[in-house]
Amino acid sequence: MRQPVIIIVSVLCALLVLLQFNSYADKPESLSELVQRLSSPVPKIAGDAAFKLLKIAPHINPSVVRLACETAARVKEQNTHEWMTKVILKSSIDPTTRSLCALGAGLLTIIKNENGKPKAQIPSELVNALIDSLRKDDPYQVRIASARALGYTYSRKAICPLFDIVQDTSEDPIVQTVAADSLTKIMNFIVNLRGESIKKECSPGPDIPESGSFVTQEMLIKANLYIMDKFVNFIKKAMPQ
């Protein structure tokens, strides 16, 4: 008689543990818990926290959104592309947060293949959002960050918008120099590493010199100095170790 009683008690105890576990699993995570997980040394945990925070970006503190974007870039959390794109395009979010998320989104796309060369894994929506943020009516720092981020994507789609900025004599000099640096990066990747042509990329329109001769050394120096001055701390955090 004792054996059935022991079995029943054991089953009840197991059910109780299972109910407690399910109750814990269904418990919504607090904002503070998610922020703490961003600093986790386990990439999966940090990336999951960044993903959940970016989904609610318009409703939380901008400093938390910036940290989530930086973390997503650092741990290469690919699931955050969609939500970082929304942050970039959301005009109600402050320009600093949008610009840092744009830069983080660009860094997130940097992937190395087996030969150590960069390759792109870029959703078209992200590239479109960065191109859209180059418009002159967007905030200054958002345009600069988007121009820089497009250089990290190595996307052919970015060539013409960047080239337009470089060729526009009425364009802001800093935006122009950062665009020139990113354009050179993309051209080097496509022409020298892939061995492909970009001659007719912007047709109809002027042919783009494949040598990049339209980009002066002075423009590249100015671009790099500006980027180092404004974004060096963010880049150090976001780049893979």
MARRO-943816 format. One line per field, with one value per atom (N, C-alpha, C): residue number from 1; x, y, z. Coordinates in nm, 3 decimals. Layout:
BEGIN
k	NUM,... .
east	X,... .
north	Y,... .
up	Z,... .
***
This chain:
BEGIN
k	1,1,1,2,2,2,3,3,3,4,4,4,5,5,5,6,6,6,7,7,7,8,8,8,9,9,9,10,10,10,11,11,11,12,12,12,13,13,13,14,14,14,15,15,15,16,16,16,17,17,17,18,18,18,19,19,19,20,20,20,21,21,21,22,22,22,23,23,23,24,24,24,25,25,25,26,26,26,27,27,27,28,28,28,29,29,29,30,30,30,31,31,31,32,32,32,33,33,33,34,34,34,35,35,35,36,36,36,37,37,37,38,38,38,39,39,39,40,40,40,41,41,41,42,42,42,43,43,43,44,44,44,45,45,45,46,46,46,47,47,47,48,48,48,49,49,49,50,50,50,51,51,51,52,52,52,53,53,53,54,54,54,55,55,55,56,56,56,57,57,57,58,58,58,59,59,59,60,60,60,61,61,61,62,62,62,63,63,63,64,64,64,65,65,65,66,66,66,67,67,67,68,68,68,69,69,69,70,70,70,71,71,71,72,72,72,73,73,73,74,74,74,75,75,75,76,76,76,77,77,77,78,78,78,79,79,79,80,80,80,81,81,81,82,82,82,83,83,83,84,84,84,85,85,85,86,86,86,87,87,87,88,88,88,89,89,89,90,90,90,91,91,91,92,92,92,93,93,93,94,94,94,95,95,95,96,96,96,97,97,97,98,98,98,99,99,99,100,100,100,101,101,101,102,102,102,103,103,103,104,104,104,105,105,105,106,106,106,107,107,107,108,108,108,109,109,109,110,110,110,111,111,111,112,112,112,113,113,113,114,114,114,115,115,115,116,116,116,117,117,117,118,118,118,119,119,119,120,120,120,121,121,121,122,122,122,123,123,123,124,124,124,125,125,125,126,126,126,127,127,127,128,128,128,129,129,129,130,130,130,131,131,131,132,132,132,133,133,133,134,134,134,135,135,135,136,136,136,137,137,137,138,138,138,139,139,139,140,140,140,141,141,141,142,142,142,143,143,143,144,144,144,145,145,145,146,146,146,147,147,147,148,148,148,149,149,149,150,150,150,151,151,151,152,152,152,153,153,153,154,154,154,155,155,155,156,156,156,157,157,157,158,158,158,159,159,159,160,160,160,161,161,161,162,162,162,163,163,163,164,164,164,165,165,165,166,166,166,167,167,167,168,168,168,169,169,169,170,170,170,171,171,171,172,172,172,173,173,173,174,174,174,175,175,175,176,176,176,177,177,177,178,178,178,179,179,179,180,180,180,181,181,181,182,182,182,183,183,183,184,184,184,185,185,185,186,186,186,187,187,187,188,188,188,189,189,189,190,190,190,191,191,191,192,192,192,193,193,193,194,194,194,195,195,195,196,196,196,197,197,197,198,198,198,199,199,199,200,200,200,201,201,201,202,202,202,203,203,203,204,204,204,205,205,205,206,206,206,207,207,207,208,208,208,209,209,209,210,210,210,211,211,211,212,212,212,213,213,213,214,214,214,215,215,215,216,216,216,217,217,217,218,218,218,219,219,219,220,220,220,221,221,221,222,222,222,223,223,223,224,224,224,225,225,225,226,226,226,227,227,227,228,228,228,229,229,229,230,230,230,231,231,231,232,232,232,233,233,233,234,234,234,235,235,235,236,236,236,237,237,237,238,238,238,239,239,239,240,240,240,241,241,241 .
east	0.083,0.000,0.087,0.204,0.290,0.344,0.370,0.433,0.344,0.211,0.126,0.122,0.122,0.119,0.245,0.360,0.488,0.488,0.432,0.426,0.338,0.222,0.128,0.193,0.262,0.329,0.438,0.512,0.619,0.563,0.451,0.387,0.338,0.278,0.229,0.343,0.455,0.572,0.626,0.630,0.678,0.587,0.454,0.359,0.375,0.402,0.420,0.544,0.653,0.775,0.752,0.679,0.650,0.566,0.466,0.382,0.461,0.553,0.637,0.728,0.783,0.871,0.796,0.674,0.594,0.555,0.526,0.490,0.607,0.729,0.849,0.876,0.857,0.887,0.791,0.665,0.565,0.573,0.651,0.662,0.731,0.669,0.732,0.862,0.961,1.089,1.080,1.136,1.133,1.237,1.219,1.313,1.453,1.459,1.590,1.661,1.585,1.644,1.704,1.632,1.681,1.806,1.807,1.924,2.046,2.026,2.137,2.193,2.105,2.149,2.229,2.219,2.298,2.448,2.487,2.629,2.673,2.586,2.620,2.737,2.831,2.940,2.895,2.772,2.717,2.646,2.700,2.642,2.493,2.448,2.308,2.217,2.259,2.179,2.176,2.294,2.303,2.225,2.237,2.168,2.018,1.971,1.827,1.771,1.847,1.803,1.798,1.899,1.901,1.780,1.750,1.636,1.505,1.484,1.359,1.348,1.461,1.458,1.434,1.494,1.475,1.332,1.262,1.122,1.034,1.077,0.997,1.071,1.161,1.248,1.174,1.062,0.996,0.942,0.935,0.868,0.965,1.095,1.191,1.295,1.376,1.477,1.574,1.603,1.694,1.831,1.880,2.012,2.011,1.896,1.882,1.880,1.812,1.806,1.947,2.025,2.163,2.245,2.230,2.304,2.262,2.133,2.083,2.139,2.148,2.205,2.353,2.425,2.567,2.588,2.504,2.516,2.484,2.378,2.341,2.455,2.522,2.635,2.753,2.776,2.892,2.879,2.759,2.742,2.688,2.672,2.624,2.487,2.393,2.258,2.178,2.173,2.112,1.962,1.896,1.751,1.712,1.809,1.776,1.773,1.808,1.808,1.677,1.567,1.436,1.408,1.441,1.407,1.504,1.630,1.724,1.683,1.632,1.583,1.469,1.378,1.267,1.316,1.420,1.476,1.536,1.609,1.674,1.572,1.456,1.355,1.256,1.259,1.161,1.202,1.138,1.178,1.150,1.060,1.029,1.138,1.229,1.342,1.453,1.525,1.624,1.736,1.794,1.896,2.018,2.061,2.179,2.154,2.036,2.001,1.989,1.924,1.909,2.045,2.135,2.266,2.350,2.346,2.422,2.366,2.235,2.175,2.207,2.215,2.254,2.395,2.485,2.623,2.630,2.554,2.552,2.498,2.395,2.338,2.440,2.519,2.624,2.730,2.771,2.872,2.820,2.690,2.628,2.641,2.656,2.661,2.801,2.903,3.040,3.058,3.071,3.090,3.214,3.294,3.412,3.385,3.427,3.414,3.539,3.546,3.656,3.792,3.795,3.921,3.958,3.877,3.904,3.859,3.795,3.747,3.605,3.568,3.433,3.329,3.217,3.104,2.980,2.879,2.761,2.646,2.581,2.456,2.359,2.302,2.233,2.089,1.992,1.853,1.838,1.766,1.749,1.679,1.592,1.520,1.617,1.725,1.823,1.899,1.944,2.016,1.925,1.798,1.703,1.684,1.679,1.662,1.781,1.902,2.023,2.028,1.991,1.988,1.884,1.768,1.661,1.704,1.791,1.836,1.947,1.987,2.086,2.022,1.890,1.822,1.863,1.865,1.911,1.820,1.695,1.606,1.618,1.705,1.729,1.836,1.839,1.938,2.082,2.166,2.306,2.376,2.368,2.442,2.384,2.254,2.193,2.246,2.260,2.310,2.455,2.535,2.676,2.687,2.611,2.616,2.566,2.462,2.407,2.507,2.574,2.676,2.789,2.831,2.937,2.889,2.767,2.715,2.702,2.666,2.652,2.786,2.896,3.027,3.052,2.994,3.011,2.926,2.821,2.732,2.788,2.881,2.937,2.827,2.720,2.605,2.617,2.592,2.591,2.483,2.374,2.263,2.302,2.408,2.450,2.538,2.588,2.686,2.630,2.514,2.460,2.424,2.353,2.323,2.449,2.552,2.676,2.748,2.747,2.812,2.744,2.612,2.539,2.585,2.605,2.650,2.791,2.879,3.018,3.023,2.936,2.937,2.862,2.783,2.698,2.780,2.808,2.892,2.823,2.689,2.617,2.604,2.658,2.645,2.734,2.692,2.774,2.909,3.020,3.153,3.179,3.130,3.156,3.075,2.949,2.867,2.930,2.979,3.040,3.166,3.249,3.375,3.351,3.256,3.223,3.164,3.078,3.021,3.131,3.230,3.342,3.420,3.444,3.519,3.441,3.311,3.228,3.219,3.207,3.200,3.328,3.442,3.570,3.578,3.528,3.528,3.445,3.326,3.238,3.300,3.354,3.415,3.533,3.614,3.728,3.682,3.575,3.523,3.470,3.392,3.328,3.430,3.512,3.604,3.726,3.791,3.918,3.902,3.805,3.789,3.697,3.592,3.499,3.534,3.611,3.645,3.529,3.433,3.316,3.327,3.244,3.246,3.132,3.155,3.049,3.026,3.079,3.075,2.934,2.837,2.702,2.608,2.663,2.583,2.475,2.508,2.415,2.348,2.342,2.279,2.128,2.062,2.129,2.198,2.310,2.387,2.533,2.618,2.761,2.823,2.919,2.992,3.077,3.085,3.168,3.307,3.412,3.547,3.577,3.614,3.637,3.760,3.846,3.965,3.937,3.818,3.785,3.861,3.899,3.982,3.908,3.773,3.697,3.704,3.752,3.766,3.909,3.926,4.059,4.112,4.243,4.305,4.262,4.245,4.202,4.064,3.974,3.840,3.844,3.928,3.938,3.997,4.096,4.157,4.055,3.981,3.879,3.773,3.731,3.629,3.676,3.798,3.850,3.872,3.918,3.938,3.805,3.703,3.572,3.515,3.526,3.473,3.544,3.674,3.751,3.709,3.688,3.654,3.517,3.419,3.281,3.237,3.296,3.241,3.340,3.460,3.563,3.524,3.465,3.427,3.320,3.222,3.116,3.172,3.260,3.316,3.397,3.475,3.555,3.468,3.355,3.265,3.196,3.158,3.076,3.155,3.280,3.359,3.388,3.381,3.413,3.558,3.579,3.714,3.796 .
north	-0.121,0.000,0.127,0.117,0.235,0.275,0.174,0.205,0.293,0.264,0.353,0.495,0.505,0.638,0.716,0.648,0.713,0.761,0.675,0.711,0.834,0.835,0.948,1.077,1.069,1.186,1.236,1.142,1.180,1.251,1.198,1.259,1.399,1.414,1.545,1.645,1.600,1.687,1.730,1.635,1.665,1.767,1.750,1.844,1.983,1.988,2.116,2.190,2.115,2.174,2.224,2.145,2.183,2.310,2.320,2.438,2.562,2.544,2.656,2.701,2.605,2.637,2.714,2.663,2.730,2.871,2.885,3.016,3.114,3.064,3.148,3.181,3.080,3.100,3.201,3.202,3.293,3.432,3.448,3.576,3.677,3.791,3.890,3.943,3.961,4.011,4.161,4.208,4.350,4.421,4.550,4.631,4.625,4.632,4.629,4.495,4.386,4.254,4.247,4.301,4.298,4.385,4.500,4.588,4.519,4.450,4.378,4.270,4.205,4.096,4.145,4.273,4.327,4.312,4.310,4.298,4.154,4.060,3.918,3.878,3.797,3.748,3.642,3.595,3.495,3.568,3.561,3.637,3.613,3.489,3.457,3.531,3.538,3.606,3.757,3.815,3.958,3.994,3.912,3.939,3.930,3.832,3.818,3.938,3.988,4.107,4.229,4.243,4.354,4.347,4.228,4.207,4.251,4.209,4.240,4.390,4.453,4.596,4.679,4.638,4.714,4.704,4.597,4.582,4.688,4.737,4.838,4.972,4.993,5.111,5.246,5.267,5.399,5.428,5.325,5.341,5.337,5.330,5.322,5.433,5.447,5.552,5.540,5.651,5.645,5.588,5.612,5.558,5.405,5.348,5.201,5.151,5.226,5.188,5.190,5.293,5.302,5.183,5.147,5.034,4.904,4.892,4.772,4.762,4.876,4.877,4.840,4.896,4.865,4.717,4.662,4.520,4.431,4.463,4.384,4.378,4.492,4.496,4.415,4.426,4.359,4.208,4.155,4.010,3.953,4.042,4.000,3.932,3.995,3.941,3.977,3.884,3.910,3.936,3.886,3.905,4.050,4.135,4.273,4.365,4.314,4.398,4.474,4.402,4.463,4.577,4.556,4.655,4.773,4.748,4.858,4.946,4.882,4.957,5.050,5.001,5.083,5.203,5.181,5.291,5.397,5.353,5.446,5.536,5.479,5.551,5.628,5.605,5.667,5.810,5.907,6.047,6.099,6.035,6.079,6.041,5.949,5.911,6.013,6.048,6.155,6.118,6.218,6.194,6.117,6.140,6.069,5.919,5.881,5.740,5.679,5.750,5.701,5.684,5.780,5.772,5.658,5.637,5.527,5.391,5.383,5.258,5.235,5.343,5.329,5.275,5.330,5.282,5.138,5.108,4.971,4.873,4.915,4.828,4.799,4.899,4.878,4.781,4.800,4.711,4.568,4.557,4.425,4.343,4.410,4.338,4.286,4.326,4.284,4.137,4.055,3.911,3.870,3.781,3.731,3.590,3.565,3.430,3.349,3.230,3.140,3.192,3.282,3.338,3.468,3.507,3.629,3.755,3.741,3.858,3.891,4.021,4.056,4.007,3.966,3.933,3.993,4.013,4.084,3.987,4.007,3.939,4.049,4.116,4.240,4.236,4.250,4.263,4.391,4.383,4.501,4.614,4.578,4.681,4.769,4.708,4.784,4.880,4.830,4.916,5.030,4.999,5.102,5.209,5.164,5.259,5.351,5.297,5.379,5.478,5.433,5.522,5.632,5.592,5.688,5.795,5.758,5.850,5.944,5.931,6.023,6.153,6.160,6.279,6.405,6.515,6.640,6.692,6.644,6.692,6.609,6.507,6.430,6.500,6.475,6.539,6.508,6.604,6.599,6.470,6.438,6.321,6.189,6.187,6.066,6.043,6.150,6.138,6.089,6.141,6.101,5.954,5.914,5.774,5.679,5.719,5.634,5.619,5.729,5.723,5.630,5.638,5.549,5.404,5.381,5.245,5.178,5.254,5.196,5.140,5.201,5.149,5.011,4.983,4.851,4.744,4.787,4.688,4.630,4.699,4.657,4.635,4.711,4.691,4.771,4.706,4.775,4.883,4.858,4.952,5.088,5.089,5.213,5.300,5.245,5.316,5.447,5.442,5.563,5.672,5.640,5.747,5.810,5.730,5.784,5.868,5.817,5.890,6.025,6.030,6.156,6.258,6.212,6.303,6.354,6.263,6.302,6.405,6.392,6.480,6.612,6.619,6.736,6.847,6.953,7.062,7.143,7.131,7.202,7.121,6.999,6.909,6.953,6.917,6.945,6.874,6.942,6.882,6.756,6.754,6.637,6.517,6.538,6.428,6.378,6.471,6.437,6.353,6.389,6.316,6.177,6.166,6.033,5.945,6.003,5.928,5.882,5.967,5.932,5.814,5.814,5.704,5.573,5.579,5.458,5.409,5.502,5.465,5.395,5.446,5.383,5.241,5.225,5.093,4.992,5.034,4.946,4.913,5.015,4.995,4.898,4.915,4.825,4.681,4.663,4.529,4.466,4.542,4.488,4.468,4.570,4.566,4.480,4.503,4.434,4.295,4.279,4.149,4.056,4.111,4.027,4.023,4.120,4.124,4.160,4.236,4.275,4.421,4.460,4.597,4.678,4.809,4.899,5.011,4.995,5.101,5.153,5.062,5.103,5.100,5.107,5.092,5.201,5.324,5.435,5.478,5.391,5.423,5.440,5.544,5.648,5.750,5.797,5.891,5.876,5.953,5.948,5.815,5.770,5.649,5.678,5.580,5.595,5.540,5.620,5.568,5.455,5.339,5.226,5.243,5.338,5.361,5.445,5.505,5.593,5.724,5.768,5.887,6.015,6.010,6.128,6.156,6.059,6.076,6.120,6.239,6.290,6.240,6.240,6.198,6.289,6.417,6.512,6.475,6.432,6.393,6.272,6.175,6.055,6.087,6.174,6.212,6.282,6.377,6.447,6.352,6.258,6.161,6.078,6.027,5.941,6.017,6.142,6.223,6.250,6.279,6.306,6.181,6.070,5.944,5.908,5.921,5.889,5.979,6.107,6.203,6.176,6.142,6.132,5.991,5.888,5.754,5.649,5.691,5.591,5.502,5.559,5.477,5.376,5.419,5.326,5.215,5.249,5.150,5.046,5.090,4.997,4.896,4.943,4.853,4.755,4.806,4.727,4.629,4.658,4.570,4.439,4.325,4.196,4.191,4.125,4.115,4.014 .
up	0.000,0.000,0.000,0.065,0.074,-0.062,-0.151,-0.280,-0.367,-0.382,-0.460,-0.404,-0.269,-0.206,-0.240,-0.237,-0.269,-0.415,-0.503,-0.646,-0.666,-0.597,-0.610,-0.561,-0.448,-0.391,-0.486,-0.544,-0.638,-0.760,-0.812,-0.929,-0.895,-0.778,-0.736,-0.722,-0.666,-0.651,-0.788,-0.881,-1.016,-1.084,-1.067,-1.124,-1.065,-0.935,-0.867,-0.921,-0.939,-0.994,-1.136,-1.216,-1.354,-1.360,-1.272,-1.267,-1.228,-1.132,-1.091,-1.205,-1.278,-1.390,-1.498,-1.532,-1.635,-1.592,-1.463,-1.411,-1.425,-1.399,-1.412,-1.559,-1.645,-1.788,-1.850,-1.802,-1.858,-1.798,-1.692,-1.625,-1.717,-1.743,-1.832,-1.772,-1.860,-1.813,-1.792,-1.682,-1.654,-1.739,-1.754,-1.832,-1.771,-1.640,-1.573,-1.595,-1.597,-1.623,-1.763,-1.860,-1.998,-2.013,-1.948,-1.956,-1.895,-1.782,-1.719,-1.810,-1.885,-1.973,-2.093,-2.125,-2.235,-2.211,-2.085,-2.051,-2.029,-2.058,-2.039,-2.129,-2.076,-2.161,-2.260,-2.246,-2.338,-2.451,-2.574,-2.685,-2.707,-2.690,-2.713,-2.615,-2.489,-2.387,-2.413,-2.440,-2.468,-2.594,-2.699,-2.824,-2.810,-2.732,-2.710,-2.636,-2.538,-2.464,-2.556,-2.643,-2.738,-2.831,-2.878,-2.967,-2.900,-2.776,-2.705,-2.674,-2.644,-2.614,-2.740,-2.852,-2.976,-3.027,-2.994,-3.034,-2.969,-2.852,-2.781,-2.777,-2.871,-2.871,-2.856,-2.925,-2.914,-2.774,-2.690,-2.560,-2.442,-2.469,-2.360,-2.373,-2.268,-2.264,-2.381,-2.451,-2.565,-2.532,-2.411,-2.375,-2.374,-2.338,-2.340,-2.485,-2.572,-2.714,-2.774,-2.740,-2.791,-2.745,-2.617,-2.563,-2.631,-2.660,-2.728,-2.870,-2.939,-3.074,-3.072,-2.977,-2.963,-2.934,-2.844,-2.808,-2.926,-3.000,-3.117,-3.217,-3.238,-3.331,-3.277,-3.148,-3.087,-3.092,-3.066,-3.060,-3.193,-3.292,-3.425,-3.418,-3.349,-3.337,-3.462,-3.557,-3.687,-3.679,-3.576,-3.564,-3.540,-3.507,-3.474,-3.596,-3.714,-3.834,-3.851,-3.842,-3.867,-3.770,-3.643,-3.541,-3.541,-3.577,-3.591,-3.710,-3.815,-3.931,-3.890,-3.806,-3.760,-3.680,-3.597,-3.518,-3.610,-3.711,-3.805,-3.873,-3.909,-3.985,-3.898,-3.768,-3.678,-3.645,-3.710,-3.692,-3.551,-3.478,-3.341,-3.242,-3.281,-3.196,-3.219,-3.113,-3.123,-3.221,-3.286,-3.390,-3.342,-3.218,-3.167,-3.162,-3.111,-3.103,-3.242,-3.332,-3.470,-3.537,-3.515,-3.581,-3.526,-3.395,-3.337,-3.379,-3.392,-3.440,-3.587,-3.664,-3.806,-3.816,-3.736,-3.738,-3.689,-3.583,-3.532,-3.633,-3.707,-3.810,-3.918,-3.954,-4.053,-4.003,-3.879,-3.821,-3.808,-3.786,-3.772,-3.900,-4.014,-4.141,-4.173,-4.095,-4.127,-4.091,-4.191,-4.173,-4.252,-4.196,-4.266,-4.318,-4.443,-4.494,-4.461,-4.513,-4.476,-4.522,-4.619,-4.667,-4.596,-4.500,-4.426,-4.497,-4.612,-4.685,-4.639,-4.645,-4.602,-4.701,-4.648,-4.734,-4.670,-4.748,-4.699,-4.673,-4.559,-4.529,-4.488,-4.586,-4.559,-4.609,-4.520,-4.566,-4.647,-4.758,-4.843,-4.769,-4.672,-4.597,-4.518,-4.468,-4.392,-4.483,-4.597,-4.692,-4.737,-4.765,-4.808,-4.699,-4.573,-4.462,-4.450,-4.466,-4.458,-4.574,-4.693,-4.809,-4.789,-4.736,-4.712,-4.612,-4.519,-4.415,-4.463,-4.590,-4.647,-4.695,-4.697,-4.750,-4.675,-4.744,-4.684,-4.573,-4.569,-4.465,-4.337,-4.338,-4.216,-4.133,-4.000,-3.915,-3.959,-3.938,-3.981,-3.937,-3.805,-3.756,-3.806,-3.837,-3.893,-4.034,-4.112,-4.249,-4.249,-4.159,-4.151,-4.112,-4.009,-3.964,-4.072,-4.144,-4.250,-4.365,-4.399,-4.504,-4.464,-4.339,-4.290,-4.287,-4.238,-4.226,-4.362,-4.465,-4.598,-4.648,-4.605,-4.641,-4.583,-4.468,-4.406,-4.474,-4.545,-4.606,-4.736,-4.801,-4.930,-5.035,-5.024,-5.112,-5.240,-5.353,-5.483,-5.485,-5.415,-5.414,-5.356,-5.273,-5.208,-5.297,-5.408,-5.490,-5.546,-5.608,-5.673,-5.572,-5.463,-5.365,-5.306,-5.279,-5.226,-5.331,-5.454,-5.564,-5.586,-5.575,-5.590,-5.487,-5.364,-5.258,-5.286,-5.327,-5.356,-5.469,-5.569,-5.685,-5.663,-5.557,-5.532,-5.466,-5.541,-5.489,-5.380,-5.368,-5.264,-5.136,-5.138,-5.024,-4.908,-4.787,-4.669,-4.681,-4.656,-4.678,-4.595,-4.472,-4.387,-4.436,-4.466,-4.521,-4.651,-4.731,-4.859,-4.841,-4.745,-4.727,-4.668,-4.578,-4.523,-4.633,-4.716,-4.829,-4.924,-4.946,-5.035,-4.980,-4.851,-4.789,-4.801,-4.775,-4.784,-4.928,-5.021,-5.162,-5.207,-5.162,-5.195,-5.139,-5.018,-4.955,-5.035,-5.076,-5.154,-5.289,-5.356,-5.487,-5.479,-5.376,-5.359,-5.343,-5.267,-5.243,-5.372,-5.448,-5.568,-5.682,-5.705,-5.820,-5.791,-5.677,-5.648,-5.587,-5.498,-5.432,-5.510,-5.568,-5.644,-5.793,-5.841,-5.982,-6.071,-6.018,-6.095,-6.138,-6.234,-6.286,-6.226,-6.212,-6.166,-6.268,-6.386,-6.487,-6.514,-6.526,-6.563,-6.442,-6.324,-6.202,-6.191,-6.230,-6.212,-6.342,-6.439,-6.567,-6.549,-6.609,-6.689,-6.600,-6.643,-6.563,-6.596,-6.531,-6.562,-6.519,-6.599,-6.560,-6.435,-6.348,-6.229,-6.260,-6.242,-6.265,-6.166,-6.216,-6.128,-6.041,-6.080,-6.000,-5.876,-5.872,-5.760,-5.765,-5.886,-5.900,-5.862,-5.855,-5.818,-5.668,-5.590,-5.445,-5.415,-5.363,-5.337,-5.203,-5.190,-5.065,-4.950,-4.979,-4.876,-4.822,-4.912,-4.870,-4.778,-4.811,-4.729,-4.592,-4.589,-4.461,-4.372,-4.431,-4.354,-4.302,-4.387,-4.346,-4.228,-4.238,-4.132,-4.002,-4.013,-3.892,-3.824,-3.903,-3.845,-3.777,-3.847,-3.792,-3.662,-3.661,-3.541,-3.425,-3.456,-3.351,-3.291,-3.375,-3.329,-3.289,-3.352,-3.334,-3.282,-3.247,-3.215,-3.098,-2.994,-2.878,-2.913,-2.993,-3.032,-3.120,-3.213,-3.304,-3.226,-3.128,-3.049,-2.978,-2.926,-2.855,-2.949,-3.067,-3.157,-3.243,-3.270,-3.355,-3.284,-3.355,-3.294,-3.247,-3.135,-3.079,-3.157 .
***
